[in-house]
C-alpha cells in the first residue's frame, strides 16, 4: 500500500468537483496537489531551518544569561531574514585549486538529501506526501546523501582543514548510522512493517501505547536513536566535522555566501527531520490521545499541530544539549559508537524480538491492564 495525500483527499466529494475543474484530467490534478503540498512543506521546513538559527541563539543566550538577538524585528525575530540577505549578497568565492564541479555539487546534495526525506515524514495520517510501505528503508537510504555531501565539501575544497573535517564527517556519519538504523529496526519489528502509517497505527490512543513505553528495550532504543541522531547531524557534542576551534570551520571552511548557507540550512532542517522521525517512531507521531472512529480534515490539522509540537520539543532538547556538554575527542566519539551504542542497539533489537515472541507483541501497559489492539 502506498497512500498519498492525493488518495486521502480523493475520498471527499470536493475532489470530484476539483477533478471537473481540470476537465477530468486526474494526472494534472494529482500533479497540482503534490506541487502545492511540496511547496508548503519545503517552505515550512525552510522557515523552521531559518528560525532554528534564531532559536539556537536565543536559547543559548538564556542558558548563558545573555540577551541574544534583539535588534532586527520584535525580540530579534527577523534576525534570520537579515542573515539570509547577508548570505545572498556576499561574494561567492571558490579556491583556485578546488574541484569546481564537486565544490558546487556538495551543498546541493546536502539540500537534496534533506528535502527528499520530507516525502515520507508523517505530518498526519492523511497529510503525508507518500506513506510508502518501505518508508523507513527509503528514509535511511536517501538521508545518506547528506554524509556524501559533507565528505565532498571537504574533499573538493582542496584545503587541509576542509579535508580533515570531511574525513571526520564521513567516518562519524557512517559509524553512527549503524546504531541508529538498528534502533529503528527494533521499532519496525514491533510494528510489523516499515511504513510510517503502520508504525503510527500501532501507537493510537493514550501515550501508554507509544513505542517508547512499549517495553524496556524500546525505551532504551529511543535514547540510542537520539544520541546517534545527534552525531549523524553533526550536532554538539558531536560537531567534530566543523570544530571551529580546531579546523577553522571544518568541511565548509572554504564556502561563502549562499553555498555556506545551504550547508547551514540543510543542517537545521535535518535536525527537524530526525526529531520528527523520533516523534513518529517512539512518541506516537501525530496520533490524537483518543482513538476516534471518524476522520475529517480539521482533525488532520490538529494531528499536524500535535506532530509539530512533539518534533519541536525534541528540537529544543537538541539545542539545549549543544550548550550544555563540551565537544568530545575523536577517539571518544568512536568509542561511544562502537563500544557502547552499537552493542546496546543490538541488545535492544534481540530483546524486542524475544519480547514479541514471548508476549505476542503486547506492550507492558497491555500486559498490566489486559486487552490490546
C-alpha positions as CSV (number, residue, x, y, z in Angstrom):
1,X,0.0,0.0,0.0
2,X,1.3,3.5,-0.9
3,X,-1.2,6.0,0.4
4,X,-0.6,9.6,-0.6
5,X,-2.2,12.9,0.2
6,X,-4.0,12.7,-3.1
7,X,-5.5,9.3,-2.3
8,X,-6.6,10.7,1.1
9,X,-8.3,13.7,-0.5
10,X,-9.9,11.5,-3.2
11,X,-12.4,10.1,-0.6
12,X,-14.1,13.5,-0.2
13,X,-16.8,14.9,-2.5
14,X,-14.9,18.1,-3.3
15,X,-12.2,16.1,-5.0
16,X,-14.7,15.3,-7.8
17,X,-15.5,19.0,-8.1
18,X,-11.8,19.8,-8.5
19,X,-11.4,17.0,-11.0
20,X,-14.3,18.5,-13.1
21,X,-12.4,21.9,-13.0
22,X,-9.4,20.2,-14.5
23,X,-11.5,18.6,-17.3
24,X,-11.3,15.2,-15.8
25,X,-7.5,15.1,-16.2
26,X,-6.7,13.3,-13.0
27,X,-2.9,13.3,-13.7
28,X,-2.8,17.1,-13.9
29,X,-4.9,17.4,-10.7
30,X,-2.6,15.0,-8.9
31,X,0.5,17.0,-10.1
32,X,-1.0,20.3,-8.8
33,X,-1.9,18.8,-5.4
34,X,1.5,17.3,-5.0
35,X,3.1,20.6,-6.1
36,X,1.1,22.6,-3.6
37,X,1.9,20.3,-0.7
38,X,5.6,20.0,-1.7
39,X,5.9,23.8,-1.8
40,X,4.1,24.2,1.5
41,X,6.2,21.5,3.3
42,X,9.5,22.8,1.8
43,X,8.6,26.4,2.6
44,X,7.6,25.4,6.2
45,X,10.8,23.4,6.8
46,X,13.0,26.2,5.2
47,X,11.3,28.6,7.6
48,X,11.9,26.2,10.5
49,X,15.6,25.9,9.4
50,X,15.9,29.7,9.4
51,X,14.1,30.1,12.7
52,X,16.3,27.4,14.1
53,X,19.3,29.7,13.9
54,X,17.3,32.3,15.9
55,X,16.1,29.7,18.4
56,X,19.7,28.5,18.8
57,X,21.0,31.9,19.7
58,X,18.1,32.8,22.0
59,X,18.2,29.5,23.9
60,X,22.0,29.7,24.2
61,X,21.6,33.3,25.4
62,X,19.2,32.2,28.1
63,X,21.4,29.4,29.2
64,X,24.4,31.8,29.4
65,X,22.5,34.7,30.9
66,X,22.8,36.8,27.8
67,X,20.2,38.7,25.7
68,X,20.7,37.3,22.2
69,X,19.4,38.8,19.0
70,X,17.2,41.8,19.9
71,X,17.6,44.4,17.2
72,X,16.1,43.1,13.9
73,X,12.3,42.9,14.4
74,X,10.4,42.3,17.7
75,X,12.7,40.4,20.1
76,X,15.1,39.9,17.2
77,X,12.7,37.5,15.4
78,X,13.7,38.7,12.0
79,X,17.4,38.2,12.5
80,X,17.3,35.0,10.3
81,X,16.0,37.1,7.4
82,X,18.8,39.6,7.8
83,X,21.3,36.7,7.8
84,X,19.7,35.4,4.6
85,X,20.0,38.7,2.9
86,X,23.6,38.9,4.0
87,X,24.4,35.5,2.6
88,X,22.7,36.2,-0.7
89,X,24.7,39.4,-1.2
90,X,28.1,38.1,-0.2
91,X,30.7,37.2,-2.9
92,X,30.7,33.6,-4.0
93,X,34.4,32.6,-3.7
94,X,35.9,29.3,-4.7
95,X,39.6,28.3,-4.1
96,X,41.6,28.3,-7.3
97,X,42.8,24.7,-6.9
98,X,39.3,23.3,-5.9
99,X,37.4,20.8,-7.9
100,X,34.8,23.1,-9.4
101,X,32.1,20.5,-10.2
102,X,32.3,18.7,-6.8
103,X,32.6,22.1,-5.0
104,X,29.3,23.3,-6.4
105,X,27.7,19.8,-6.1
106,X,28.3,19.3,-2.3
107,X,25.9,21.9,-0.9
108,X,23.2,20.9,-3.5
109,X,23.5,17.2,-2.4
110,X,23.0,18.3,1.3
111,X,19.8,20.1,0.5
112,X,18.5,17.3,-1.8
113,X,19.2,14.6,0.8
114,X,17.3,16.5,3.4
115,X,14.4,17.7,1.4
116,X,13.9,14.2,-0.1
117,X,13.3,12.8,3.3
118,X,10.3,15.1,3.7
119,X,8.4,12.9,1.3
120,X,7.8,10.2,3.9
121,X,7.7,12.4,7.1
122,X,4.3,11.7,8.6
123,X,2.9,15.1,9.4
124,X,-0.5,13.4,9.9
125,X,-2.2,10.2,8.9
126,X,-3.6,11.9,5.7
127,X,-1.3,14.8,5.0
128,X,1.7,12.8,4.1
129,X,3.2,13.1,0.6
130,X,3.8,9.3,0.4
131,X,3.2,6.7,3.0
132,X,5.4,4.1,1.3
133,X,5.4,0.5,2.7
134,X,9.2,0.8,2.7
135,X,9.3,4.3,4.1
136,X,11.9,3.5,6.7
137,X,14.2,1.9,4.1
138,X,13.7,5.0,1.8
139,X,14.5,7.4,4.7
140,X,17.7,5.7,5.7
141,X,18.9,5.4,2.1
142,X,18.1,8.9,0.9
143,X,19.4,10.6,4.1
144,X,22.9,9.1,3.3
145,X,23.3,11.8,0.7
146,X,24.0,14.3,3.5
147,X,27.0,12.3,4.6
148,X,28.3,12.2,1.0
149,X,27.9,16.0,0.7
150,X,29.9,16.5,3.9
151,X,32.8,14.4,2.5
152,X,32.6,16.0,-0.9
153,X,32.6,19.5,0.6
154,X,35.8,18.7,2.4
155,X,37.5,16.9,-0.5
156,X,36.6,19.3,-3.3
157,X,37.9,22.4,-1.4
158,X,41.5,21.1,-1.6
159,X,42.2,22.5,1.9
160,X,43.7,20.6,4.7
161,X,41.2,21.9,7.2
162,X,38.3,21.1,5.0
163,X,39.7,17.6,4.2
164,X,40.1,16.8,7.9
165,X,36.5,17.9,8.5
166,X,35.2,15.9,5.6
167,X,37.0,12.7,6.7
168,X,35.8,13.2,10.2
169,X,32.2,13.7,8.9
170,X,32.3,10.6,6.7
171,X,33.7,8.4,9.5
172,X,31.3,9.8,12.0
173,X,28.1,9.6,9.9
174,X,28.8,6.1,8.6
175,X,29.6,4.9,12.1
176,X,26.6,6.3,13.8
177,X,24.2,5.2,11.1
178,X,24.6,1.7,12.5
179,X,23.2,2.1,16.0
180,X,20.5,4.5,14.6
181,X,19.4,2.0,12.0
182,X,19.4,-0.9,14.4
183,X,17.3,1.1,16.9
184,X,14.8,1.9,14.1
185,X,14.7,-1.8,13.1
186,X,13.7,-2.6,16.6
187,X,10.6,-0.4,16.2
188,X,9.8,-1.9,12.8
189,X,9.9,-5.3,14.4
190,X,7.4,-4.3,17.0
191,X,5.1,-2.6,14.4
192,X,5.4,-5.4,11.9
193,X,6.1,-3.1,8.9
194,X,8.4,-0.4,7.6
195,X,5.8,2.2,6.6
196,X,5.2,5.2,8.9
197,X,1.5,4.6,8.6
198,X,1.8,1.1,10.0
199,X,4.1,2.3,12.8
200,X,1.7,5.2,13.7
201,X,-1.3,2.9,13.7
202,X,0.2,0.8,16.5
203,X,0.5,3.9,18.7
204,X,-3.0,5.2,18.6
205,X,-4.8,6.2,21.7
206,X,-3.2,7.0,25.1
207,X,0.6,7.7,25.5
208,X,0.9,4.2,27.1
209,X,0.6,2.9,23.5
210,X,3.7,4.8,22.3
211,X,6.6,2.6,21.4
212,X,8.9,4.4,23.9
213,X,6.8,2.8,26.6
214,X,6.2,-0.5,24.8
215,X,8.9,-2.4,26.6
216,X,12.2,-1.8,28.4
217,X,14.2,-2.5,25.2
218,X,12.3,0.1,23.1
219,X,12.7,2.6,25.9
220,X,16.4,2.3,25.8
221,X,16.3,2.3,21.9
222,X,14.9,5.8,21.9
223,X,17.9,7.2,23.7
224,X,20.3,5.2,21.5
225,X,18.5,6.7,18.5
226,X,18.5,10.2,19.8
227,X,22.2,10.2,20.7
228,X,23.1,8.6,17.3
229,X,20.9,11.2,15.5
230,X,22.8,14.0,17.2
231,X,26.1,12.5,15.9
232,X,24.6,12.0,12.4
233,X,23.5,15.6,12.2
234,X,26.9,16.8,13.4
235,X,25.4,18.5,16.4
236,X,27.4,19.2,19.6
237,X,28.9,17.5,21.5
238,X,29.5,15.5,18.2
239,X,30.3,18.6,16.0
240,X,33.8,17.3,15.1
241,X,33.4,17.8,11.3
242,X,33.1,21.6,11.9
243,X,35.1,22.0,15.1
244,X,35.8,25.7,14.6
245,X,38.3,25.8,17.5
246,X,40.4,23.1,15.7
247,X,39.6,23.2,12.0
248,X,38.6,26.8,11.4
249,X,35.1,25.6,10.2
250,X,35.8,22.1,9.0
251,X,34.3,20.8,5.8
252,X,32.7,24.2,4.8
253,X,35.7,26.4,5.6
254,X,36.1,27.5,2.0
255,X,32.4,28.1,1.3
256,X,31.0,31.6,1.3
257,X,27.6,33.2,0.7
258,X,24.6,31.1,-0.1
259,X,26.7,27.9,-0.6
260,X,27.6,28.1,3.1
261,X,24.0,29.0,3.8
262,X,22.9,25.8,2.0
263,X,25.0,23.7,4.3
264,X,23.7,25.6,7.4
265,X,20.1,25.3,6.2
266,X,20.4,21.6,5.5
267,X,21.8,21.0,9.0
268,X,18.9,22.7,10.7
269,X,16.3,21.1,8.6
270,X,18.0,17.7,9.1
271,X,17.7,18.3,12.9
272,X,14.0,18.8,12.4
273,X,13.7,15.7,10.3
274,X,15.4,13.4,12.8
275,X,13.3,14.9,15.6
276,X,10.2,14.3,13.5
277,X,11.3,10.7,12.8
278,X,11.9,10.2,16.5
279,X,8.5,11.6,17.4
280,X,6.9,9.3,14.7
281,X,8.7,6.1,15.8
282,X,8.7,6.5,19.6
283,X,6.3,9.2,20.7
284,X,3.1,8.4,19.0
285,X,3.7,10.6,15.9
286,X,0.6,12.7,15.0
287,X,-1.9,10.4,16.8
288,X,-4.6,12.0,18.9
289,X,-4.7,10.9,22.6
290,X,-8.1,9.3,21.8
291,X,-8.8,6.7,19.1
292,X,-11.6,8.3,17.0
293,X,-13.8,6.3,14.6
294,X,-14.2,9.2,12.1
295,X,-11.8,11.3,10.1
296,X,-12.3,14.9,8.9
297,X,-9.8,17.4,7.5
298,X,-9.9,19.7,10.7
299,X,-8.7,16.6,12.7
300,X,-5.8,16.2,10.2
301,X,-4.8,19.8,11.0
302,X,-4.9,19.0,14.7
303,X,-2.7,16.0,14.0
304,X,-0.2,18.2,12.2
305,X,-0.1,20.5,15.3
306,X,0.5,17.5,17.6
307,X,3.3,16.2,15.4
308,X,5.0,19.6,15.1
309,X,4.7,20.1,18.8
310,X,6.5,16.8,19.6
311,X,9.2,17.4,16.9
312,X,9.9,20.9,18.1
313,X,10.1,19.9,21.7
314,X,12.8,17.4,20.7
315,X,14.4,20.2,18.6
316,X,14.6,22.3,21.8
317,X,16.4,19.4,23.6
318,X,18.9,19.2,20.8
319,X,19.8,22.9,21.1
320,X,19.8,22.5,24.9
321,X,22.3,19.7,24.7
322,X,24.6,21.7,22.4
323,X,25.1,24.4,25.0
324,X,25.4,22.0,28.0
325,X,28.1,19.4,27.0
326,X,31.6,20.0,25.8
327,X,32.9,18.6,22.5
328,X,34.2,15.1,22.5
329,X,37.6,14.0,21.2
330,X,37.6,11.9,18.0
331,X,38.6,8.7,19.9
332,X,35.9,9.3,22.5
333,X,33.3,9.8,19.7
334,X,34.3,6.5,18.0
335,X,34.4,4.6,21.4
336,X,30.9,5.7,22.2
337,X,29.6,4.4,18.9
338,X,31.4,1.1,18.6
339,X,31.9,0.1,22.3
340,X,28.6,1.3,23.7
341,X,25.8,2.4,21.4
342,X,26.2,-0.4,18.8
343,X,26.2,-3.3,21.3
344,X,23.3,-1.7,23.2
345,X,21.4,-1.3,20.0
346,X,21.9,-4.9,19.0
347,X,20.9,-6.0,22.5
348,X,17.7,-3.9,22.2
349,X,16.9,-5.5,18.8
350,X,17.3,-9.0,20.1
351,X,15.4,-8.1,23.2
352,X,12.5,-6.7,21.2
353,X,12.4,-9.9,19.1
354,X,12.3,-12.1,22.2
355,X,9.6,-9.8,23.7
356,X,7.4,-10.1,20.5
357,X,7.7,-13.9,20.7
358,X,7.1,-14.3,24.4
359,X,4.3,-11.8,24.8
360,X,2.7,-11.8,21.3
361,X,3.8,-8.2,20.7
362,X,1.8,-6.8,23.6
363,X,3.2,-3.8,25.4
364,X,3.9,-3.5,29.2
365,X,0.7,-1.5,29.6
366,X,-1.4,-4.1,27.8
367,X,0.0,-6.9,29.9
368,X,-0.7,-5.0,33.1
369,X,-4.2,-3.7,32.2
370,X,-5.2,-6.5,29.8
371,X,-6.6,-6.1,26.3
372,X,-4.7,-4.9,23.3
373,X,-5.2,-3.6,19.8
